[in-house]
């Protein structure tokens, strides 16, 4: 057993465009402490590709018998910290947690043996991220933490910790016939879900699954259109299946989205949407749901048809 004070780390870090500034700040902060950490910056990519690169690097760097004090860890950053955590956790042996505070980091290290730290590039400032990363590295598994009242865990919890790592590593047992083909948390949430029509958006249905900040599962039929509209909150979404195009009229940009793609739209930005296939996506807002239409449905269809027609003519 390596004493916590002797533990050193090889940290792999990556981010998407929304998380890049915070990732760079955390990398610079940790590189200022070379005696305790070697940081490998894997750069910037789509949030799921960045998370995958870090996860693969962590599980491909086993503890060396010649240097048992060196431990591989990962830091992943996207707009919310949620997307990178979801995809890093697809890799067996990776335990990724989004942390908003140093207490979160200490708790997940003590209780979950978290080896990949996920951060929000939009919500977490660099000084807070540095404190979170420091707490995450300083806290050993089963150590006193805020969740234990900063006292040693009682004997029954210690016994739980004795067996937890091996039991976690055994899930899922891919040789078991009971393991479903898909263990995606969002897809499991979707199963059996009852939807409610979005009255002002023909062809659209949604189910709100959490309030403030609001999360919802949304689906639209192929051919549906969302007229230009805006919200009082920023929101980010992940496309589960389908194909859609989003026009951000405020920024004069457009985005073609398919399975697995992520998009963040800032508060107040006016945007319209066209669905080319039956499409389902998971969306998170920064506040309660609201919507303000900036055009009617016929105007939206005309504008979209004109633009798509012009693109085809080229």
Secondary structure, 3 states (H helix, E strand, C coil): CCCHHHCEEEEEEEECCCCHHHHHHHHHHHHCCCCCEEEEEEEECCHHHHHHHHHHHHHCCCCECCECCEEEEEEEEECCCHHHHHHHCCCCCCCEEECCCHHHHHHHHHHHCCCEEEEECCCCCHHHHHHHHHHHHHCCCCCCCHHHCCCCCCHHHHHHHHHHHHHHHCCCCCCCCCCCCCCCHHHHHHCCCCCEECCCCCCEEEEEEECCCCEEEEEECCCCEEEEEECCCCEEEEEEECEEEEEECCCCEEEEEECCCEEEECCCCCEEEEECCCEEEEEEECCCCCCEECCCHHHHHHHHHHHHHHHHHC
